[in-house]
């Protein structure tokens, strides 16, 4: 079978929304070639990638690649992707050159070529993300391992917004907590919550493909007994309160449900938000405060922001 490689030259700011567009168009995963990866310092003691070939990366910006089957609808699909990317400009997202190219590849090449970009990566004090085909021995006795297969999900779990959320979960989730994960994608944040000791995690996503991917990943990580994955539109129909709510989605979406999140967080509980580009930082911060949250921490990684917000014990009704 032949596949079409869709390649888009853009900016780091646009990685998350464009990756989502590609997934909605039928891609089961994306490869991200970020020129900045060549400049990062990495400690090999953690098993991270540290030998990178500059020829695999763009001279500037980011190239996002996805693979779609060659069929009679491909031209319409590519046109739809192009239009959706153009539509992101209304949100003030810097799209860069947004140059889109297509290239025909054979299935055997597509099936294995992207794996060279994905190796075990330590993303926080406790967590290491490990692809399912890699052998990895924990460096520390308290190290927590999350296994992911990006071929069936929404990326590798190492994007800055995901890293920020997992680091925030480490600081907020306690044993026995109840957690809500909005827009779960691959389920990585729900898996992390369960491994940190959460008693019950409700993972939800509007996309049925994401729901299935998250379910498979919870089984892979042996936390499916703690994590319930289901299709849902944000917090619609949810009434049970949680100790921690985490949402790694676009700022424009977060702004839609800050009041609902406040009502569903327990007194003294936490609302973790990321997926926020720097120029939307103040919008989200103001909305969280207006809803009644206190901003405990604001963390920035590259061009991304995460908020750790708390519902004051005194302010709860």
VMD Tcl script that draws the C-alpha trace (Angstrom):
set ca {
  {0.00 0.00 0.00}
  {1.21 3.51 -0.79}
  {0.95 6.46 1.57}
  {1.19 10.21 1.14}
  {3.55 12.03 3.47}
  {2.06 15.43 4.35}
  {4.82 17.86 5.38}
  {4.07 21.31 6.82}
  {6.74 23.92 7.60}
  {5.53 26.04 10.50}
  {6.45 27.39 13.95}
  {6.66 25.80 17.36}
  {3.66 27.86 18.41}
  {1.52 26.12 15.78}
  {2.61 22.53 16.48}
  {-0.29 21.59 18.74}
  {-3.21 22.95 16.65}
  {-1.76 21.75 13.33}
  {-1.10 18.29 14.80}
  {-4.73 18.18 15.86}
  {-5.86 19.17 12.34}
  {-3.78 16.36 10.86}
  {-5.21 13.85 13.28}
  {-8.77 14.93 12.48}
  {-7.91 14.47 8.79}
  {-7.10 10.81 9.46}
  {-3.45 10.72 10.53}
  {-2.84 8.31 13.41}
  {0.23 10.22 14.58}
  {2.69 12.92 13.62}
  {6.46 13.36 13.39}
  {7.76 16.72 14.62}
  {11.14 17.93 13.34}
  {12.02 20.94 15.48}
  {15.25 22.79 14.71}
  {15.49 23.84 18.38}
  {15.95 20.19 19.37}
  {19.48 20.41 17.99}
  {20.35 23.15 20.49}
  {19.02 21.54 23.64}
  {21.43 20.12 26.17}
  {20.56 16.60 27.24}
  {21.90 14.40 30.00}
  {22.51 10.92 28.66}
  {22.25 9.45 32.15}
  {18.48 9.64 31.74}
  {18.42 7.75 28.46}
  {17.39 10.76 26.41}
  {18.12 11.31 22.73}
  {21.41 13.14 22.36}
  {22.81 12.07 18.98}
  {20.73 13.97 16.42}
  {21.48 14.35 12.72}
  {21.09 18.02 11.62}
  {20.13 16.78 8.16}
  {16.90 15.41 9.65}
  {15.80 18.87 10.80}
  {14.78 22.14 9.10}
  {17.18 25.11 9.04}
  {14.59 27.05 11.04}
  {11.14 26.50 12.52}
  {9.34 23.16 12.71}
  {8.30 20.59 10.14}
  {5.29 18.46 11.01}
  {4.81 15.25 9.06}
  {1.82 12.95 8.91}
  {0.90 10.01 6.70}
  {-2.38 9.43 4.90}
  {-3.35 6.58 2.56}
  {-3.22 7.26 -1.17}
  {-6.83 7.21 -2.35}
  {-9.25 9.12 -4.56}
  {-10.12 11.51 -1.73}
  {-6.56 12.56 -0.96}
  {-6.70 15.85 -2.91}
  {-9.84 16.93 -1.05}
  {-8.27 15.91 2.27}
  {-5.13 17.95 1.60}
  {-7.27 20.93 0.58}
  {-9.22 20.60 3.83}
  {-5.99 20.49 5.84}
  {-4.73 23.62 4.08}
  {-7.98 25.51 4.76}
  {-8.03 24.45 8.41}
  {-4.45 25.64 8.90}
  {-5.30 28.97 7.28}
  {-8.21 29.24 9.71}
  {-5.85 29.15 12.69}
  {-4.70 32.67 11.86}
  {-7.93 34.05 13.37}
  {-6.63 32.94 16.79}
  {-3.46 34.99 16.48}
  {-1.24 31.92 16.02}
  {2.02 32.48 14.16}
  {1.90 29.91 11.36}
  {5.27 30.71 9.78}
  {5.58 29.85 6.10}
  {2.86 27.16 6.47}
  {4.29 25.56 3.33}
  {2.63 22.21 2.68}
  {4.25 19.48 0.60}
  {3.19 15.93 -0.24}
  {5.41 12.97 -1.01}
  {4.55 9.38 -1.93}
  {6.06 6.67 0.29}
  {5.75 2.90 0.52}
  {4.13 1.36 3.58}
  {7.29 -0.43 4.73}
  {9.18 2.87 4.73}
  {6.42 4.75 6.54}
  {5.93 2.06 9.17}
  {9.43 2.34 10.60}
  {11.07 5.59 9.46}
  {9.52 7.82 12.14}
  {10.74 5.59 14.99}
  {14.25 7.04 14.75}
  {12.89 10.25 16.30}
  {11.41 8.59 19.38}
  {13.48 7.18 22.25}
  {13.11 7.06 26.05}
  {12.97 10.60 27.42}
  {12.98 11.67 31.07}
  {10.49 14.55 31.15}
  {10.24 15.30 34.88}
  {11.66 14.44 38.27}
  {9.80 11.12 38.35}
  {8.56 10.28 34.86}
  {10.23 8.80 31.80}
  {8.30 8.28 28.55}
  {9.33 5.04 26.83}
  {8.19 3.85 23.37}
  {6.83 0.33 23.44}
  {9.56 -1.10 21.18}
  {12.48 0.22 23.29}
  {14.20 -1.63 26.14}
  {14.68 0.64 29.14}
  {15.88 0.04 32.68}
  {14.89 2.65 35.30}
  {17.80 4.73 36.55}
  {16.26 5.40 39.98}
  {14.14 3.19 42.21}
  {11.32 5.76 42.37}
  {11.27 6.43 38.61}
  {7.84 6.08 36.99}
  {7.61 4.72 33.44}
  {4.88 5.58 30.94}
  {4.84 3.40 27.83}
  {3.37 4.94 24.71}
  {3.01 3.92 21.10}
  {2.67 7.19 19.16}
  {1.60 5.23 16.10}
  {-1.80 4.80 17.69}
  {-2.17 8.10 19.50}
  {-1.56 11.85 19.57}
  {2.20 12.20 19.76}
  {5.03 11.07 21.97}
  {4.05 12.69 25.27}
  {7.15 14.91 25.20}
  {5.66 18.16 23.88}
  {6.31 21.10 26.26}
  {2.61 21.42 27.19}
  {2.45 17.75 28.18}
  {5.69 18.02 30.13}
  {4.40 21.09 31.98}
  {1.18 19.29 32.91}
  {2.96 16.17 34.15}
  {5.33 18.25 36.25}
  {2.32 20.08 37.71}
  {0.55 16.78 38.44}
  {3.63 15.64 40.38}
  {3.21 18.64 42.67}
  {-0.54 18.36 43.17}
  {-1.84 14.78 42.93}
  {-1.96 12.92 46.24}
  {-2.70 9.29 46.98}
  {-6.43 8.65 46.86}
  {-7.26 11.74 44.80}
  {-9.93 11.92 42.13}
  {-8.76 13.48 38.85}
  {-10.52 14.74 35.71}
  {-8.49 14.91 32.47}
  {-10.18 17.09 29.84}
  {-9.15 16.46 26.23}
  {-7.14 13.40 27.18}
  {-5.67 12.67 23.72}
  {-3.25 9.77 24.24}
  {-4.28 9.48 27.89}
  {-0.76 10.27 29.09}
  {-1.89 12.72 31.79}
  {-4.45 10.26 33.12}
  {-1.84 7.52 33.19}
  {0.56 9.83 35.06}
  {-2.16 10.70 37.58}
  {-2.90 7.03 38.26}
  {0.80 6.20 38.66}
  {1.10 9.09 41.14}
  {-1.52 7.45 43.34}
  {-4.86 8.87 42.18}
  {-7.69 6.58 43.19}
  {-9.92 7.35 40.20}
  {-9.33 9.26 36.97}
  {-12.00 10.31 34.48}
  {-10.40 10.84 31.06}
  {-12.55 12.42 28.40}
  {-12.19 13.57 24.82}
  {-14.62 14.63 22.12}
  {-12.75 12.63 19.47}
  {-13.72 8.92 19.48}
  {-10.30 8.00 18.03}
  {-8.64 9.69 21.01}
  {-10.91 7.77 23.37}
  {-9.86 4.45 21.85}
  {-6.19 5.44 21.84}
  {-6.33 6.48 25.50}
  {-8.04 3.21 26.42}
  {-5.32 1.20 24.71}
  {-2.61 3.18 26.47}
  {-4.21 2.74 29.90}
  {-4.25 -1.01 29.33}
  {-0.63 -0.91 28.14}
  {0.35 0.86 31.38}
  {-1.85 -1.36 33.57}
  {-3.91 1.51 35.00}
  {-7.18 0.78 33.20}
  {-8.68 -0.27 36.56}
  {-8.26 3.30 37.82}
  {-8.83 5.27 34.62}
  {-12.25 5.55 33.00}
  {-12.02 6.82 29.42}
  {-15.11 8.09 27.64}
  {-16.28 10.48 24.94}
  {-17.43 13.86 26.23}
  {-17.57 17.53 25.26}
  {-15.40 19.28 27.85}
  {-17.22 19.13 31.24}
  {-20.71 18.75 29.82}
  {-22.88 16.56 32.07}
  {-20.16 16.10 34.72}
  {-21.37 16.64 38.29}
  {-18.95 14.73 40.54}
  {-16.22 16.91 42.00}
  {-12.51 16.17 41.69}
  {-9.39 17.01 43.67}
  {-7.51 17.87 40.48}
  {-8.71 18.87 37.02}
  {-6.14 19.00 34.22}
  {-6.69 20.37 30.72}
  {-3.99 20.44 28.04}
  {-5.88 22.11 25.21}
  {-5.96 25.42 23.34}
  {-6.36 28.61 25.37}
  {-9.51 29.52 23.44}
  {-11.11 26.29 24.63}
  {-9.98 26.69 28.24}
  {-11.68 30.10 28.35}
  {-15.01 28.39 27.66}
  {-15.21 26.37 30.88}
  {-13.25 28.06 33.68}
  {-16.46 28.64 35.68}
  {-17.52 25.00 35.28}
  {-14.06 23.86 36.34}
  {-14.23 26.03 39.45}
  {-17.55 24.46 40.45}
  {-16.20 20.92 39.93}
  {-12.91 21.34 41.80}
  {-13.14 20.44 45.47}
  {-12.38 23.01 48.13}
  {-8.60 23.28 48.29}
  {-8.28 21.44 44.97}
  {-6.34 22.28 41.81}
  {-6.99 23.24 38.20}
  {-3.98 22.67 35.90}
  {-4.12 24.24 32.44}
  {-1.67 24.22 29.54}
  {-1.70 24.30 25.75}
  {-1.50 28.08 26.20}
  {0.74 30.10 23.88}
  {2.51 33.10 25.41}
  {0.33 35.75 23.80}
  {-2.78 34.13 25.38}
  {-1.23 33.96 28.85}
  {-2.99 37.00 30.31}
  {-6.38 36.02 28.83}
  {-6.33 32.65 30.58}
  {-4.88 34.06 33.80}
  {-7.63 36.69 34.00}
  {-10.35 34.12 33.32}
  {-9.05 31.81 36.05}
  {-8.98 34.63 38.60}
  {-12.43 35.85 37.53}
  {-13.80 32.33 38.05}
  {-12.49 32.39 41.64}
  {-9.17 30.55 41.37}
  {-5.92 31.67 42.97}
  {-2.88 31.33 40.70}
  {-0.36 29.21 42.62}
  {2.25 28.87 39.86}
  {2.83 30.12 36.34}
  {5.36 28.01 34.46}
  {6.80 28.77 31.02}
  {8.61 26.32 28.73}
  {9.74 27.57 25.34}
  {6.66 29.38 23.93}
  {4.14 27.61 26.17}
  {2.54 28.45 29.51}
  {0.95 26.34 32.23}
  {-1.05 27.56 35.21}
  {-1.46 25.73 38.50}
  {-4.56 27.31 40.03}
  {-6.10 26.54 43.42}
  {-9.64 26.79 44.71}
  {-9.34 28.44 48.09}
  {-10.79 26.50 51.01}
  {-12.34 29.69 52.37}
  {-13.96 30.68 49.05}
  {-15.84 27.43 48.44}
  {-19.56 27.51 49.13}
}
mol new
graphics top color blue
foreach p $ca { graphics top sphere $p radius 0.5 }
foreach p [lrange $ca 0 end-1] q [lrange $ca 1 end] { graphics top cylinder $p $q radius 0.2 }
display resetview
